[in-house]
Amino acid sequence: MFRFTRRQGSYYLVFLFLSSPFHIAFSGDLSLGISPESPSNSWQLTLREAIPANAYTLASRPNLSSGSWQDTAVIQAGTGQTFVARVTGLPLESARYFKIRESSREDFDEDGLDNRSEYNAGSDPMRRDTDGDLFTDYEEVALTHSSPSQAGDGVEMIEDTRRMILAKWALIYPTPPVFTNQPGSPADLADLENLLRQLSGVFFTSKE
């Protein structure tokens, strides 16, 4: 059994199967499609009428009268229907409402890249450092121009910079600098920046 109701401008579909209900909320121009997966007591949620490549977020809550929506999944829309989630039948006291929203400009992991940019770069919008190489996804995309999903390429670029600094340093100073911080760590990057500034000042003065 199912029925449509309208509350505060949004359509809510309440779907009951056997004794295990869950609820699908339609929000704005977006809709969640629902289809059973026989013979299991589960249902597949799909996103319809979405803009391809944009990011969308599935949220849920136990009821519509109280509590806040909890984000449960972030997906990137494809063409046509896009798989969102698989829901298993829930007991009556655990019934859930679901809704979908466009979230391309949100930044879930707070790394400086919005969700759509994360997908475009091949990184995970829920992880600040997708490949675990100590560089945030934003740093790899915007600063080192390396891949946020390929561990090591950012570190390799930093090591190339280190070798360049040491070569230029040897032209001016008799003693090479000593690096004591973990390669690629924030402290190590600060050391490299300070050395570059010092070298830039020396070369600028010599040119003058």
Backbone torsions as a table, in degrees:
resi	resn	phi	psi	omega
1	MET	NA	139.8	174.4
2	PHE	-147.5	159.3	179.1
3	ARG	-149.9	153.0	174.7
4	PHE	-98.5	138.7	170.7
5	THR	-133.2	158.5	-179.5
6	ARG	-122.4	123.6	180.0
7	ARG	-135.4	124.0	175.3
8	GLN	49.6	45.4	173.0
9	GLY	83.1	-2.5	179.5
10	SER	-116.6	149.2	178.1
11	TYR	-94.9	133.4	177.6
12	TYR	-119.6	130.1	176.7
13	LEU	-104.8	119.4	177.0
14	VAL	-100.4	116.2	-174.3
15	PHE	-113.9	125.5	-180.0
16	LEU	-117.4	130.3	173.1
17	PHE	-133.6	127.9	-172.9
18	LEU	52.9	-126.1	178.7
19	SER	-109.0	17.1	-174.0
20	SER	-122.8	97.6	-177.1
21	PRO	-94.8	150.7	159.5
22	PHE	-141.7	168.4	-167.1
23	HIS	-128.1	137.9	178.0
24	ILE	-114.8	128.1	179.3
25	ALA	-106.7	129.7	174.5
26	PHE	-94.8	124.6	-175.0
27	SER	-118.2	121.1	177.4
28	GLY	61.9	-136.2	-178.6
29	ASP	-88.3	-2.8	-179.5
30	LEU	-91.3	154.3	177.6
31	SER	-143.5	152.1	174.4
32	LEU	-104.5	123.2	174.3
33	GLY	-86.4	153.8	-178.5
34	ILE	-135.7	133.3	178.5
35	SER	-144.3	138.3	-178.1
36	PRO	-73.8	151.7	174.8
37	GLU	-115.7	93.4	-178.4
38	SER	-78.3	148.1	0.4
39	PRO	-92.0	8.0	-177.9
40	SER	-74.0	158.8	178.9
41	ASN	-89.3	57.1	-179.5
42	SER	-137.0	162.3	-175.2
43	TRP	-136.6	145.8	-179.6
44	GLN	-102.4	128.9	177.1
45	LEU	-99.2	132.1	178.3
46	THR	-128.3	149.3	179.3
47	LEU	-93.4	132.4	179.1
48	ARG	-122.0	158.7	174.7
49	GLU	57.1	41.5	-179.6
50	ALA	-108.1	160.3	177.6
51	ILE	-85.7	119.9	-178.5
52	PRO	-54.9	139.0	179.0
53	ALA	80.7	-13.3	176.1
54	ASN	-74.7	158.1	179.0
55	ALA	-95.0	142.0	179.5
56	TYR	-134.7	150.0	-176.8
57	THR	-122.8	131.3	173.8
58	LEU	-92.4	129.7	178.3
59	ALA	-125.4	154.6	-179.8
60	SER	-141.3	162.0	175.6
61	ARG	-158.4	157.9	-175.9
62	PRO	-75.2	-24.2	178.9
63	ASN	-157.2	174.4	-176.5
64	LEU	-99.8	-8.1	-174.5
65	SER	-94.2	-21.4	-178.5
66	SER	-151.4	166.5	-179.9
67	GLY	82.8	169.1	-178.5
68	SER	-111.2	158.1	176.8
69	TRP	-71.6	136.0	178.0
70	GLN	-109.4	123.0	177.8
71	ASP	-68.0	130.8	-177.1
72	THR	-119.8	-16.7	180.0
73	ALA	-163.2	148.0	174.0
74	VAL	-123.2	129.3	-178.4
75	ILE	-133.5	160.8	174.2
76	GLN	-107.8	128.0	-176.3
77	ALA	-72.1	139.4	172.3
78	GLY	-103.5	-163.2	174.6
79	THR	-85.0	144.5	-177.4
80	GLY	72.6	-141.3	179.6
81	GLN	-84.9	143.2	179.8
82	THR	-123.0	130.4	178.1
83	PHE	-63.6	134.2	-179.8
84	VAL	-112.0	-54.4	-176.4
85	ALA	-164.1	164.8	174.1
86	ARG	-115.8	127.6	-176.6
87	VAL	-116.1	131.0	177.3
88	THR	-96.8	148.6	-179.8
89	GLY	-52.7	136.2	-176.3
90	LEU	-115.0	148.7	173.8
91	PRO	-66.3	161.0	-174.2
92	LEU	-54.6	-42.0	-176.9
93	GLU	-73.3	-9.7	-179.9
94	SER	-113.1	16.3	-178.9
95	ALA	-57.4	144.6	-178.0
96	ARG	-127.3	150.4	169.0
97	TYR	-103.8	144.6	179.1
98	PHE	-127.4	148.8	172.5
99	LYS	-148.4	161.5	-179.2
100	ILE	-122.7	144.0	176.9
101	ARG	-141.6	153.4	175.9
102	GLU	-77.2	128.4	-174.5
103	SER	-136.2	32.5	-176.7
104	SER	-61.0	-36.5	-175.2
105	ARG	-91.1	0.1	176.3
106	GLU	-82.6	155.6	-179.1
107	ASP	-125.6	86.9	-172.2
108	PHE	-63.3	-40.4	-176.8
109	ASP	-92.6	1.7	174.2
110	GLU	54.8	44.2	178.3
111	ASP	-103.8	0.6	179.4
112	GLY	103.6	-12.6	176.2
113	LEU	-105.8	131.2	176.2
114	ASP	-74.3	169.4	-172.1
115	ASN	-60.2	-41.3	-180.0
116	ARG	-66.3	-39.9	178.1
117	SER	-62.4	-35.6	177.1
118	GLU	-60.8	-48.0	179.8
119	TYR	-63.2	-41.3	180.0
120	ASN	-62.0	-32.7	-178.6
121	ALA	-87.8	-5.9	-178.6
122	GLY	81.3	18.1	-179.7
123	SER	-104.5	171.6	-176.2
124	ASP	-94.0	118.8	-178.4
125	PRO	-66.4	-8.8	179.7
126	MET	-101.1	-0.7	-178.7
127	ARG	-129.0	130.4	-179.9
128	ARG	-66.9	-36.5	-178.1
129	ASP	-126.8	88.3	-172.3
130	THR	-59.3	-43.7	-175.7
131	ASP	-93.8	0.9	174.5
132	GLY	66.6	31.2	-177.7
133	ASP	-102.7	18.1	177.0
134	LEU	79.2	-2.8	174.1
135	PHE	-105.3	130.6	177.5
136	THR	-66.4	161.4	178.5
137	ASP	-58.8	-39.1	178.7
138	TYR	-62.4	-45.1	-178.9
139	GLU	-60.8	-39.9	-179.4
140	GLU	-70.2	-39.6	-177.7
141	VAL	-75.5	-45.2	-171.1
142	ALA	-95.1	-26.7	-172.8
143	LEU	-110.1	-53.9	-177.5
144	THR	-91.8	-11.9	179.6
145	HIS	54.7	40.2	175.4
146	SER	-109.0	179.8	-177.0
147	SER	-89.0	124.6	178.4
148	PRO	-72.8	-7.2	179.9
149	SER	-111.1	6.1	-180.0
150	GLN	-122.9	103.4	-177.5
151	ALA	-63.2	136.2	173.5
152	GLY	103.4	-28.2	-175.8
153	ASP	-69.8	-32.4	176.3
154	GLY	-67.8	-41.1	178.2
155	VAL	-64.3	-39.8	178.9
156	GLU	-61.5	-39.4	178.6
157	MET	-65.7	-40.1	178.2
158	ILE	-63.8	-39.4	179.6
159	GLU	-66.9	-34.8	174.3
160	ASP	-61.6	-41.1	178.2
161	THR	-65.0	-39.7	179.8
162	ARG	-61.7	-44.2	179.7
163	ARG	-63.1	-37.8	178.2
164	MET	-64.9	-42.2	179.6
165	ILE	-62.6	-44.6	-179.2
166	LEU	-63.1	-38.1	179.3
167	ALA	-65.7	-43.6	178.8
168	LYS	-69.0	-36.6	-178.8
169	TRP	-62.4	-39.4	-178.1
170	ALA	-64.9	-21.7	178.4
171	LEU	-74.5	-18.6	-173.3
172	ILE	-116.5	-42.1	-172.7
173	TYR	-113.7	143.2	-179.1
174	PRO	-75.8	-24.2	-176.5
175	THR	-112.4	125.7	-180.0
176	PRO	-71.5	152.8	177.5
177	PRO	-70.3	152.8	179.3
178	VAL	-108.5	127.6	178.8
179	PHE	-100.7	121.9	-176.3
180	THR	-111.8	-9.0	-177.9
181	ASN	-96.5	159.5	-179.3
182	GLN	-59.7	127.3	-179.7
183	PRO	-54.0	129.2	179.2
184	GLY	87.2	-8.3	179.2
185	SER	-74.0	161.8	178.1
186	PRO	-54.5	-38.8	179.6
187	ALA	-67.2	-37.9	178.9
188	ASP	-66.8	-41.4	177.8
189	LEU	-64.2	-35.7	177.4
190	ALA	-65.8	-38.3	176.7
191	ASP	-61.5	-45.1	179.9
192	LEU	-62.9	-41.5	178.7
193	GLU	-62.3	-42.2	179.8
194	ASN	-63.9	-40.0	178.0
195	LEU	-66.2	-40.5	178.0
196	LEU	-62.7	-41.4	178.0
197	ARG	-62.4	-41.7	179.9
198	GLN	-65.3	-43.1	178.0
199	LEU	-64.4	-41.8	-179.7
200	SER	-60.6	-40.2	179.0
201	GLY	-65.4	-38.6	-179.6
202	VAL	-67.9	-47.6	-178.6
203	PHE	-66.3	-35.3	178.5
204	PHE	-66.2	-41.7	179.9
205	THR	-65.9	-41.1	-179.5
206	SER	-63.8	-39.4	179.9
207	LYS	-65.6	-38.1	178.4
208	GLU	-65.3	NA	NA
